[in-house]
Amino acid sequence: MAQTHSIHEEESHGSIGSYLTGFVLAVVLTAASFWVVLHGGFSRETALIGLAVLAVVQILVHLVYFLHLNTSSGQRWNVMAFAFTVLTLAIVVIGTLWVMHNVTMNMMSR
């Protein structure tokens, strides 16, 4: 008789504790972002850097706790697809900024 294997054998789904930890971290990071903006005591550059750092940390929290992205062998293709997406997005964004900067420099009178 042929053995049947489930497609989801190697998937690890989070526990209630894992989801609660991710939720609490996400709420704390969101509250910290609001506090940075509403506090008003920071310079513009400091606030932007703080918000960028909090945003990156929140992305990582969502990837780890809610999307279960990790470095296990079962997640290798997911990590590679995510890395390709990030690389493509970086190329598009940086290329757009570069083109727009060159257009501005060449079209504006100095």
N, C-alpha and C positions, 0 to 999 in steps of 0.2 A: 504494500500500500504506500502511496506517495505521501511524503511529509508535506504538510502545508505550513508555510511561514507567514507570519503576520508582517505586513508592511511596516508597522509601527513598533517593531521589536526593539530597535535601538534608540527610539525617541525617549527622552526623559522629560516628563511633564513636571511642572513645579508643584510643590506642596502648598498647603494653605499658608504655612509659615513663610515660605519663599514669596508668595504673592503679597502677603501682608508687609513683609520687609520692603519689597519693591514699591508698594503703594505708599508706605510711610516715607521712604526716601524721596519718592517723586513729589509728595506733598511738601516735605521740608525744602527741597530744592526750588519748588515753585514759590513757596512763601519767601525764601531767601532772595529770589529774583525780584519779587514785588517789593521787598524791603529795600533792596539796593536802589530801585527806581524811586520809591516814595520817600526814602530817607533824605535825599537831596544834599547830603553833606559831602558827597564825593565829587571830584572833578569829572568832567565829561569823559575823559580818557579812562580814568580809573573805573567808572561805572560801566563803560563799554567792555573793558577787559574782564571785569567781574561777571557781567552778564554772559560773555562768551564762554568763560570757564564753567559757569553754572550750567549753561546749555549743553556743553560737551559732556559734562558729568551726568546730566539727566538723560542724554542719548545713550550713554553707556549703561545706566541703570535700566532703561527700557529694554535694551538689547539683551542684557544678562537675565533680568528677573522676569520679563514678560515674553520675550521672544526666544528665550532659552538658548541664546547663541553662546557657545563655548568652544574650547579647543579640542574637544574629544574627536575621535576618529569618525564618529557618526555625523558630526557637524562639519566635516571638512569642506564639503561642497557648498554648504550654506555660507561658511566664512569666506570662501573664495568668491562666491557670487556677491557678497556684501562688499568685499575689498574691491572687486571690479566696478561695482556701482559707485563707491566712494571715489575711486580713481577717475572714472568717467565724469562724475559730477565736478570734481576738482578741475579737470581739464576744461570743461565747458565754462565754469565760472571764471577761472583765471584767464582763459582765452577771451572771454567776453569783456572782462575788465581791461585787459591789455588793448584790445581793439578800440574800446570806447575811449581809453586814455589817448591813444594815438589819433583818433578822430578829433578829439577835443584839442589836442596840441596843434594839429595841422589845419583845423578850420577856424580857430580863434586867432584874431590878430594880436600880435605881441606888442 
